[in-house]
Amino acid sequence: MEENKSVIGALFFILMVVGANFVMYGIVRGAARSKGKGFWETFGKAMNTSTKKKNDDMDELRRKMEELQKGGKEE
């Protein structure tokens, strides 16, 4: 009886792992085929973080600091 329960438990575990793999495969396949683009192109764009916004924020901060420094020197 104990042996049957352990076999059923092992089969249930294997089915859960296989089912989770199929679900993940479906999610990745759907994400990779978004807008008709290939997997590597979509993956590359997802992994490539854009530094443009960061640079814009830093430029804005630099301009504000220069304005504040000029304003402090005039007074």
N, C-alpha and C positions, 0 to 999 in steps of 0.2 A: 504494500500500500504506500509506504514512504517512497519507494522507488518510482512509482507512478506519479506521485505529486512532484517530485523533483524533475522528472522528464517533462511534465506539463508546464512547470515553471520555466524550465530552460527553453522550451518551444515558444512560450509566451514572450520571454525576453528577446529571443531571436526575431520573432515577428514584430516586436516593437521597434527594434533597431532597424530592420529592413524597411518598415513603414516610415520611420523618421527619415531615412535616407531618400526614399521616394518623394516625400514631401519637400525636402531640401532641394532635391534635383529639380522639381517642378518650379520652386521659387527662383532658383538661379537661372533656369532656362527662360522663365518669363522675364526676368530682369535683364538678361543678356540680349533678348530679342526686342527690347523696347525700341520703338521708332525705327525698326528695320536695320539697326546697326549691328555689327558683329560683336561677339563676346569680348574680344581683346580691346576693341575701340571703346566700348562701354566701360570695361574694367579699367582701362588706362585713364579715362576721364574721371572716373570715380576716385582713383588713387592720386590723381594729380590735383593737389590743392592749389587753388588760385592765390597768388600773392598780390594781385592787383588791388584788391580791396584793402589788404593790410598796408600796402604802400600808400594808397590814397589816405588812409587814416593817419599814417605817420607824417605825410606831407601836410595834412591839415593841422596836426599837432605842432609841427615845426613852425608853420606860419603863425599860429596863435602865440607860440612862445616868443617869436621875433616881435610880433606886435606888442606884447606885454613888456618886453625888454625895452623897446623903443619908447613906449609910453612912460615907463619908469625913469628913463634918462632925461626926458623932456621936462619933467616936473621937478 
